[in-house]
Amino acid sequence: MDRRDFFKVASGSLASLALLPLIPVLSETESAYAESSINPVNLLPKSDSPRMAWTVDDGCSYESVHRYTELAIEKDLRFTFFVYSAMSPWKLNAKLLKPLVASGQIQIGNHSHTHPNLTQLSYSEIQKELMDCHNFIEKTYEVDARPYYRTPYGAINRTVIQAAADIGYTFPVSWSGSLVDSGVTNSKRIIYHAEMAMRDRAIMLGHANNLVASENFDSLLAIVTDRNLSLVTLKDAFTAK
């Protein structure tokens, strides 16, 4: 699937998802990790200092994946990348990205192999999508992405949750705010959405499908700095020390 086809599919699927139930938000008193097998997690646990997880989905653009990785190296930043493994940039950027994955500076999560709406698939098809991506990540980056996964378009139901859990993917991840940059956007809009999304405990959704985010890295990082936020991976936040 090339990038133009991807965006056509994404646009249609996003419209259909307006009919899906809203993902519930975890209450302040609930343990996000304990509830992860039931509800997608969309906030980080409380901590002594402000922090957020900057997560990056898809990877349709080679240059975008490359720039995010270079940014992590240059600024010593921590990201979580949710890999859509049918997209070649994940393989083409593997040499640059792999040392950061090995060190834990960048966490790799499962975002399926061909990016379908998993709620429209059978139990076995759901597992195949996740396992094809899992096997790609294991072969390319020599890490096990389990238990963290994010469903394409955020589409999830109990069948998806159970099918994923039965192959070790027990931690579905949603988001609390987004750069809204999966498709065509501009600098003004991305900064507008970043101002709303970047906050303490946020799990922010971005995409590596175009260059708008990378062209505004300085402005985006200025928001992070101004709000005294530390960037953490999901493992950083949810793995007990």
Stockholm file with secondary structure:
# STOCKHOLM 1.0

chainA/1-241         MDRRDFFKVASGSLASLALLPLIPVLSETESAYAESSINPVNLLPKSDSPRMAWTVDDGCSYESVHRYTELAIEKDLRFTFFVYSAMSPWKLNAKLLKPLVASGQIQIGNHSHTHPNLTQLSYSEIQKELMDCHNFIEKTYEVDARPYYRTPYGAINRTVIQAAADIGYTFPVSWSGSLVDSGVTNSKRIIYHAEMAMRDRAIMLGHANNLVASENFDSLLAIVTDRNLSLVTLKDAFTAK
#=GR chainA/1-241 SS CCHHHHHHHHHHHHHHGGGSCCCCCCCTTSCTTTTTTTSCBCBCCCCSSCEEEEEEEECCCHHHHHHHHHHHHHHTCCEEEEECTTSTHHHHTHHHHHHHHHHTSEEEEECCSSCCCGGGSCHHHHHHHHHHHHHHHHHHHCCCCTTEECCGGGCCCHHHHHHHHTTTCCEEBCCSEECCCSSSCCHHHHHHHHHHHCSTTBEEEEESSSSHHHHTHHHHHHHHHHTTCEECCHHHHHSCC
#=GC SS_cons         CCHHHHHHHHHHHHHHGGGSCCCCCCCTTSCTTTTTTTSCBCBCCCCSSCEEEEEEEECCCHHHHHHHHHHHHHHTCCEEEEECTTSTHHHHTHHHHHHHHHHTSEEEEECCSSCCCGGGSCHHHHHHHHHHHHHHHHHHHCCCCTTEECCGGGCCCHHHHHHHHTTTCCEEBCCSEECCCSSSCCHHHHHHHHHHHCSTTBEEEEESSSSHHHHTHHHHHHHHHHTTCEECCHHHHHSCC
//
